[in-house]
Amino acid sequence: MEREEVRFKSHGDRCAAWLYPSRSAAPAPAIVMAHGLTGTRRDRLGAFAERFAQAGITALVFDHRGFGDSEGTPDLFEPRRQLEDWAAAIDHARGLDGLDPTRVATFGSSMGGGNALAAAAADPRVAAAVSQVPFLTMAQAHRSPLRVQARMIVAAIRGRHLPALGRPGDAAFINAPGSEAGWRHVVAIGEDSRWRDLVSSRWLLTAPFTFNHVRHARRLHCPWLVCVGEADRVAAPGIAIRAARQAPLGEVRTYPGVDHFDIYDGPEHEAVVADEIEFLQRHLQVSPGRPRVDVALGRLP
């Protein structure tokens, strides 16, 4: 499917993004998309973006500063920085010719699902949000042994980087059973992935406060779809389900037997993306089958 490489600025650095023009008549709705933590656009987000564009929703898929193809300090993760990138991406999408600035949605996976919620809550013009296998708060994290937690806190105090991925018992951010094999499969079926297994750790010292996006659910102004794997071992599903039910316009879909990284291909992917398209078409007022709009692609010099 046709897509274009675009760039937008976030606090002086250029973020890399793909733009998937939709088949809707102008002005078209749009969705801004990103992974969480160290994940990049090349790690199977294109599979979702293509389907959204085919369904009439222009998709902008971006890499956070310091990750993937974007500029910025490599491997520096801070919740505040990523939300700054989300705000810049949303502003960029609204400024593209042929798009309706009043029909822009957010979409994220895992920690990106938490960011999609927080970015929508911070911007009253966002029309809808989608969080899949969402990691909304540190309370959802897999519980490592105390000795592992202690090693990670020491690394954070010393300002060291840690692996993003590991096995149970490893001092890594994602170390739930089955998670290493699951994410490496996602990377393998992606598009020439730029993913690196390394990320800063100092943010852990304030994580209970700076990554607690679940608090936005009760006051969220827009429709919010939460797609939860019932067997998710990376992001405990109960908190996300309750958050969706507490949101004024929340909707929840659950998938029996589905773990955190199962949604990127196969029948699990098909089930999730079908629910997301139905939700987005309904709330972004998409009329399927209308003539395609030629979106003018904004580029920085």
C-alpha positions in Angstrom: 0.0 0.0 0.0 1.1 3.6 -0.7 2.7 5.4 2.1 5.0 8.4 2.4 8.0 9.1 4.7 7.4 12.4 6.6 9.2 14.3 9.4 7.9 16.6 12.1 9.7 18.5 14.8 9.4 17.9 18.5 11.4 20.2 20.8 14.1 20.7 18.2 14.5 17.1 17.0 12.9 15.6 14.0 10.6 12.6 14.5 10.3 10.0 11.7 6.8 9.0 10.6 5.0 7.2 7.9 1.8 8.7 6.4 -0.8 6.3 5.0 -3.3 8.3 3.0 -6.9 7.1 3.3 -9.7 6.4 0.8 -12.1 8.9 2.3 -13.3 12.0 0.6 -11.7 15.2 1.9 -11.6 16.3 4.6 -10.6 12.9 5.9 -10.3 11.7 9.5 -6.9 10.7 10.9 -5.3 8.6 13.5 -1.9 9.2 15.2 -0.1 5.9 16.1 2.9 4.8 18.1 4.4 2.0 20.1 5.5 2.3 23.7 8.8 2.1 25.6 11.4 1.1 22.9 9.0 -0.1 20.2 9.2 1.5 16.8 6.9 2.1 13.8 8.7 -0.8 12.0 7.6 -3.3 14.6 4.2 -4.2 13.0 2.4 -1.0 13.4 2.2 -0.7 9.6 -0.1 -3.7 9.6 -2.7 -1.7 11.6 -2.1 1.5 9.7 -2.7 -0.1 6.3 -6.1 -1.5 7.5 -7.1 1.8 8.9 -6.3 3.7 5.7 -8.2 1.1 3.7 -11.1 1.7 6.0 -11.1 5.5 5.3 -8.8 6.8 8.1 -5.5 8.4 7.3 -2.8 7.0 9.6 0.3 8.8 10.9 2.7 6.3 12.5 5.7 7.8 14.3 8.9 7.0 16.2 9.5 8.8 19.5 12.7 10.9 19.9 15.7 8.7 20.5 14.1 5.5 19.1 13.7 4.0 15.6 14.5 6.5 12.8 13.9 9.6 14.9 16.5 12.1 16.0 17.2 12.8 19.7 19.3 11.2 22.5 19.4 7.5 21.7 17.5 5.2 24.0 16.4 7.9 26.4 12.9 7.1 27.7 11.0 9.6 29.8 7.2 9.6 30.0 7.0 13.3 29.7 9.2 13.3 26.5 7.1 10.8 24.8 3.9 12.8 25.5 5.6 15.8 24.1 6.2 13.8 20.9 2.5 12.8 20.9 1.4 16.4 21.1 3.8 17.3 18.2 2.5 14.4 16.1 -1.1 15.3 16.6 -0.4 18.9 15.7 1.4 17.8 12.5 -1.5 15.6 11.5 -4.0 18.4 12.0 -1.9 20.6 9.7 -1.9 18.3 6.8 -4.0 19.3 3.8 -7.1 17.2 3.2 -7.5 16.1 6.8 -10.2 17.2 9.2 -8.6 18.6 12.3 -11.7 17.9 14.4 -11.6 14.1 13.6 -8.2 13.1 14.8 -7.8 10.0 17.0 -4.9 8.5 19.0 -3.8 4.8 18.9 -1.1 3.0 20.9 0.1 -0.5 21.9 1.3 -1.4 25.4 2.9 1.7 27.0 1.8 3.4 23.8 -1.8 2.6 24.8 -1.2 4.5 28.0 0.3 7.4 26.0 -2.7 7.3 23.6 -5.0 7.8 26.6 -2.9 10.5 28.2 -2.4 12.4 24.9 -6.2 12.3 24.3 -6.9 13.5 27.8 -4.5 16.4 27.4 -6.1 17.6 24.2 -9.9 18.3 24.2 -9.9 18.3 20.4 -8.9 14.7 20.1 -12.0 12.8 18.8 -11.3 9.3 20.0 -8.6 7.0 21.4 -7.6 3.4 21.0 -5.4 1.5 23.5 -4.5 -2.1 22.7 -3.0 -4.5 25.2 -2.6 -1.3 27.2 0.0 -0.7 29.9 -1.6 2.3 31.8 0.2 2.2 35.1 3.1 0.5 36.8 0.7 -1.4 38.9 0.1 -3.7 35.8 3.7 -4.8 35.6 4.8 -8.3 36.0 6.0 -8.8 39.6 9.7 -9.7 39.5 11.5 -11.1 42.6 12.7 -8.4 45.1 16.3 -9.0 44.2 15.5 -8.2 40.5 13.6 -5.1 41.5 16.5 -4.0 43.7 19.0 -4.4 40.8 16.8 -2.2 38.6 16.4 0.5 41.2 20.2 0.6 41.7 20.7 0.9 38.0 18.2 3.8 37.9 19.9 5.6 40.8 23.2 5.3 38.9 21.7 6.5 35.7 22.5 3.3 33.8 20.7 1.7 30.9 19.0 -1.6 31.1 17.8 -4.2 28.6 14.2 -3.6 27.5 13.6 -7.3 27.2 14.5 -10.4 29.2 13.5 -13.6 30.7 11.8 -14.0 34.1 14.5 -13.1 36.7 16.4 -10.8 34.4 16.9 -7.1 35.3 14.9 -6.0 32.2 11.8 -3.9 31.8 9.8 -6.6 30.0 10.5 -9.9 31.7 7.2 -11.7 32.0 7.0 -15.4 31.0 6.9 -15.7 27.3 7.5 -12.0 26.6 11.0 -12.3 25.2 10.0 -14.8 22.5 6.8 -12.9 21.9 8.4 -9.5 21.2 11.3 -11.0 19.2 8.7 -12.6 16.9 7.0 -9.1 16.4 10.4 -7.7 15.5 11.1 -10.5 13.1 7.9 -10.1 11.2 8.3 -6.3 11.1 9.9 -4.1 8.5 13.7 -3.9 8.8 13.3 -3.1 12.5 15.5 -0.5 14.1 14.6 -1.7 17.6 17.4 -1.8 20.2 17.3 -3.8 23.3 18.5 -0.9 25.6 16.7 1.9 27.4 17.4 4.4 30.1 16.3 3.5 33.6 16.3 6.7 35.7 12.6 7.3 35.0 11.9 4.3 37.2 12.5 6.4 40.3 9.4 8.5 39.6 7.4 6.0 37.5 4.5 5.6 40.0 3.8 9.3 39.4 5.0 10.0 35.9 3.6 6.9 34.3 0.2 6.6 35.9 -2.0 7.3 32.9 -4.9 5.3 34.2 -5.9 8.3 36.3 -7.1 10.0 33.1 -9.8 7.4 32.4 -12.6 8.8 34.7 -12.5 12.3 33.1 -11.7 11.4 29.5 -13.9 13.5 27.2 -13.8 11.3 24.1 -14.8 7.7 23.1 -12.0 5.3 24.2 -11.7 1.7 22.9 -9.6 -0.6 25.1 -8.6 -4.0 23.6 -7.4 -6.4 26.3 -5.8 -9.8 26.0 -7.3 -11.9 28.8 -4.1 -13.9 29.1 -1.8 -10.8 29.0 1.2 -11.5 31.2 3.0 -8.2 30.5 0.2 -5.8 31.4 -2.2 -7.3 33.9 -5.6 -7.0 32.2 -7.9 -6.2 35.2 -6.8 -2.6 35.7 -7.3 -1.8 32.0 -10.8 -3.4 32.0 -11.8 -1.4 35.0 -10.4 1.8 33.6 -12.4 1.3 30.3 -15.6 0.8 32.3 -15.0 3.9 34.4 -14.4 6.1 31.4 -17.5 8.1 30.5 -17.4 6.9 26.9 -15.2 3.8 27.4 -15.7 0.6 25.4 -13.8 -2.6 26.2 -13.2 -5.7 24.1 -11.5 -8.7 25.6 -9.9 -11.6 23.8 -9.8 -15.0 25.6 -6.4 -16.7 25.6 -4.6 -13.8 24.0 -1.2 -12.7 25.5 0.5 -9.3 25.1 2.3 -9.9 21.8 -0.2 -12.2 20.1 -2.1 -9.3 18.4 0.4 -8.5 15.7 -0.4 -11.4 13.3 -2.7 -14.3 12.8 -6.3 -14.6 13.8 -5.7 -12.6 17.0 -4.6 -9.6 14.8 -7.6 -10.0 12.6 -10.0 -10.0 15.6 -8.5 -6.9 17.2 -8.1 -4.8 14.0 -11.7 -5.6 13.0 -13.0 -4.2 16.4 -10.8 -1.2 16.1 -12.0 -0.3 12.6 -15.6 -0.7 13.6 -15.0 1.7 16.6 -13.1 4.2 14.6 -15.5 4.3 11.7 -18.4 4.8 14.1 -16.8 7.6 16.1 -14.9 9.4 13.4 -18.0 9.3 11.1 -16.3 7.5 8.2 -18.3 6.6 5.2 -16.7 3.5 3.7 -16.2 3.3 -0.1 -16.1 7.1 -0.8 -13.5 8.4 -3.3 -10.0 8.6 -2.0 -8.5 11.9 -0.9 -5.1 12.9 -2.1 -3.4 14.1 1.0 -0.7 16.8 0.6 2.3 15.5 2.5 4.0 18.1 4.7 7.7 17.9 4.9 10.3 19.9 6.8 13.0 21.4 4.7 
